[in-house]
Amino acid sequence: MMNSLRLAWRYVAWHRYKSMLMVLCIVLTVLLPVTLAILLASFNRQIVARARSTPLVAGAPGSRIDLTMHTLYFSGTAPGKIPWGTRDEVGDLGLAIPVHAGITADKVPVVGTTLDYFEFRGMSIAEGEGLARLGDCVLGSNAARQLKRGPSDRLLTDRDAPFGIAGNYPLRMRVRGVLAPTATPDDDVVFVDVKTCWVIEGFGHGHQDLANESDENLVLDRDDKSVTASAAVLPFTEITDENIGSFHFHGDFSEFPVTAMLVVPVDERAATILLARFDREESAAQMCQPLVVVEELMGLVFRVQRFFNANAVLISASTALLLALVVALSIRLREKEMETMFKIGCGRGTMAGLIVAELLLVFACAFLVAGLLAWTVSHFAHSIVAALM
């Protein structure tokens, strides 16, 4: 057997290109379904863990999957917006935590919420301080690395209409701190107070103090009692200690929008009551259980996986037929070699053992490469899934 393996290794090494092609075919056939299974398993663990840690979410009527994914991962588009006053429907049955997404800063999502969110998620500040006033922000650990920002730096939000004159003016935010890593989507966003989001969207603003302003382009008229400003006076794009007192909101706070609410009921009975309360036709919002929605989503995903598994079986059969054809053609091409070996005393069993040894070496190399690649995918599966999300 050792002699057969030695001769087989010589043959495989000599015909290296044919051997590499066979190894590549086997690696791809094995690796694709294995990689899919690893990534789906990691995705399932992450999304189920995230959903299990979030009791209820409330949002505009529409797709429950869109609402859940938007609330859990701050991605995609929410079915719509609900008024801040929706929390009054929750009442004493639970804690309503706003999640207002849709704004970005250097393409990184900006999420408006309250301090209750950090306490609920068990998040802590690793560097700097927490939110203290309007215009402050704290960065997730990954967002801080991506933006290359830290405490005391400034971060400008993206304009919603970069080539238009009707869009809101960007807000230059003060970075107060960086959050400790959590290995969740919270690491990839910029957090602000929900009121800061309303300032960015134009529901609140400040004005320049024109009492001592001498620029004629800014002042149309002045008398002892009042100053008339021109259209050149623009809302502030940065909230500072000097101008924070001039910032104010127009309208009723209960009507200001949020894209979703994370609801933490006081007990299981309260959760049941809330689900029934928001299921009424007169309710302007819907409420769902993220874990139930995610399990439905994963059920669909696993049904699709079964289709890919069936496809992988067909591909494996095709690869096996291809390898059989290669071996058959190889035997035909090696007739003179086999004739020579017969003449020096080798039997048919020896030749069959030699071909089997060659195939064993090819399969061993293929499974070794596939195993190393699968281990690499498994090691980085969490990061890969997080990037795809």
Secondary structure, 3 states (H helix, E strand, C coil): CHHHHHHHHHHHHHCHHHHHHHHHHHHHHHHHHHHHHHHHHHHHHHHHHHHHCCCEEEECCCCHHHHHHHHHHCCCCCCCCEEHHHHHHHHHHEEEEEEEEEEEECCEEEEEECHHHHHHHCCCEEEECCCCCCCEEEECHHHHHHHCCCCCCEEECCCCCCCCCCCCCCCEEEEEEEECCCCCHHHHCEEEEHHHHHHHCCCEECCCCCCCCCCCCCEEEECCCCEEECCCCCCCCECCCCCHHHCEECCCHHHCEECEEEEEECCHHHHHHHHHHCCCCCCCCEEECHHHHHHHHHHHHHHHHHHHHHHHHHHHHHHHHHHHHHHHHHHHHCHHHHHHHHHCCCCHHHHHHHHHHHHHHHHHHHHHHHHHHHHHHHHCHHHHHHHHC
